[in-house]
Amino acid sequence: MRLVISALSGALFGLGLLVSGMTDPAKVQGFLDLAGAWDPTLIFVLGGAVAPMIVAWRIAARSRRALTGASFPPAPAPRIDARLVAGSVLFGAGWALAGFCPGPALASLGWSGVTGLSFTLAMAGGMIVHARLAARRSLQPA
């Protein structure tokens, strides 16, 4: 059941990205281009994602188990630290420069050619390097 829900969720997410045009780097960069030909479409896409999630979070808060029968993980501590800020800056800079973030990059692999593939490979490489550095840091004594 978990695989079916995951596949349906991923397909719905990818379809939403395709329909909204968020797999087109020029569209994302147009949103970030406040001095030029600004494209406000991304605001509606974000609103269309956040609104149902607010409802889903409220339902999940009242539920004991997910649809798969698994328990919900505990909510993370709401803290802003250097890692969060640095990660947000890196994410935003990469998104602005490339016009891709992880979801749209994967959704566009079928048509984006070398650009999308190179971004996705670089993104995967960055994730691997981060995981190895984080593992190395956790093994060092404090």
C-alpha positions as CSV (number, residue, x, y, z in Angstrom):
1,M,0.0,0.0,0.0
2,R,2.9,2.4,0.8
3,L,4.4,2.0,-2.6
4,V,1.1,2.6,-4.3
5,I,0.5,5.8,-2.3
6,S,4.1,6.9,-2.9
7,A,3.8,6.3,-6.7
8,L,0.4,8.1,-6.9
9,S,1.8,11.1,-4.8
10,G,4.9,11.3,-7.0
11,A,2.9,11.1,-10.2
12,L,0.5,13.8,-9.0
13,F,3.4,16.0,-7.9
14,G,5.2,15.6,-11.3
15,L,2.0,16.2,-13.2
16,G,1.4,19.4,-11.2
17,L,4.9,20.6,-12.0
18,L,4.4,19.9,-15.7
19,V,1.0,21.5,-15.9
20,S,2.1,24.6,-14.0
21,G,5.3,25.0,-16.2
22,M,7.6,24.7,-13.2
23,T,9.8,22.2,-15.1
24,D,10.8,25.1,-17.4
25,P,13.8,26.8,-15.9
26,A,13.0,30.1,-17.8
27,K,9.6,30.2,-16.0
28,V,11.3,29.9,-12.5
29,Q,14.0,32.4,-13.4
30,G,11.2,34.8,-14.7
31,F,9.7,34.8,-11.3
32,L,13.1,35.7,-9.7
33,D,13.7,38.4,-12.3
34,L,12.1,41.3,-10.4
35,A,13.9,44.0,-12.5
36,G,12.9,42.5,-15.9
37,A,10.0,40.5,-17.2
38,W,8.6,39.3,-13.9
39,D,6.4,36.2,-14.1
40,P,4.2,35.8,-11.0
41,T,3.0,32.3,-11.9
42,L,5.1,30.7,-9.2
43,I,3.1,32.4,-6.4
44,F,0.0,30.6,-7.6
45,V,1.8,27.3,-7.8
46,L,3.2,27.7,-4.3
47,G,-0.3,28.8,-3.0
48,G,-1.8,25.8,-4.7
49,A,0.7,23.6,-2.8
50,V,0.6,25.2,0.6
51,A,-3.2,25.5,0.9
52,P,-4.0,21.7,0.7
53,M,-0.9,21.0,2.9
54,I,-2.3,23.1,5.7
55,V,-5.5,21.0,5.6
56,A,-3.4,17.8,5.4
57,W,-1.3,18.8,8.4
58,R,-4.4,19.5,10.4
59,I,-5.9,16.1,9.5
60,A,-2.6,14.4,10.3
61,A,-2.4,16.2,13.7
62,R,-5.7,14.6,14.7
63,S,-4.9,11.1,13.2
64,R,-3.0,8.4,15.0
65,R,-1.8,6.6,11.9
66,A,-1.2,7.4,8.2
67,L,-3.2,5.7,5.5
68,T,-0.4,3.0,5.3
69,G,-0.9,2.1,8.9
70,A,2.5,3.6,9.9
71,S,2.7,6.1,12.7
72,F,3.6,9.7,11.9
73,P,7.1,10.8,12.8
74,P,7.5,13.5,15.5
75,A,7.5,17.1,14.3
76,P,11.0,18.6,14.0
77,A,11.9,21.3,16.5
78,P,11.1,24.7,15.0
79,R,14.5,26.3,15.2
80,I,16.5,28.5,12.9
81,D,20.2,27.7,13.0
82,A,23.3,28.2,10.8
83,R,22.7,24.9,8.9
84,L,19.2,25.9,8.0
85,V,20.2,29.3,6.8
86,A,23.2,28.0,4.9
87,G,21.1,25.3,3.2
88,S,18.4,27.8,2.3
89,V,20.9,30.2,0.8
90,L,22.5,27.4,-1.2
91,F,19.2,26.0,-2.4
92,G,18.0,29.5,-3.4
93,A,21.2,30.3,-5.2
94,G,21.1,27.0,-7.1
95,W,17.5,27.5,-8.0
96,A,18.1,31.0,-9.2
97,L,21.1,30.1,-11.3
98,A,19.8,26.9,-12.8
99,G,16.1,27.4,-12.7
100,F,15.7,23.9,-11.3
101,C,15.2,22.5,-7.8
102,P,15.1,18.7,-7.1
103,G,11.4,18.0,-7.9
104,P,11.2,19.8,-11.2
105,A,14.7,18.6,-12.2
106,L,13.5,15.0,-11.9
107,A,10.2,15.7,-13.5
108,S,12.0,17.2,-16.5
109,L,14.6,14.5,-17.1
110,G,12.6,13.1,-20.0
111,W,12.7,16.3,-22.1
112,S,15.3,18.7,-20.7
113,G,18.3,17.0,-22.4
114,V,21.8,17.7,-21.3
115,T,20.9,20.7,-19.1
116,G,18.5,18.8,-16.9
117,L,20.7,15.7,-16.8
118,S,23.8,17.6,-15.8
119,F,21.9,19.5,-13.1
120,T,20.4,16.3,-11.7
121,L,23.8,14.6,-11.7
122,A,25.4,17.6,-10.0
123,M,22.6,17.6,-7.5
124,A,23.0,13.9,-6.8
125,G,26.8,14.4,-6.4
126,G,26.2,17.2,-3.9
127,M,23.8,15.0,-1.9
128,I,26.4,12.2,-1.8
129,V,29.2,14.6,-0.8
130,H,27.0,16.1,1.9
131,A,26.0,12.7,3.3
132,R,29.6,11.6,3.5
133,L,30.7,14.8,5.2
134,A,27.9,14.6,7.7
135,A,28.7,11.0,8.4
136,R,32.4,11.9,8.9
137,R,31.4,14.8,11.2
138,S,29.2,12.6,13.4
139,L,32.1,10.1,13.9
140,Q,34.5,12.7,15.2
141,P,34.5,13.2,19.0
142,A,33.0,16.5,20.2
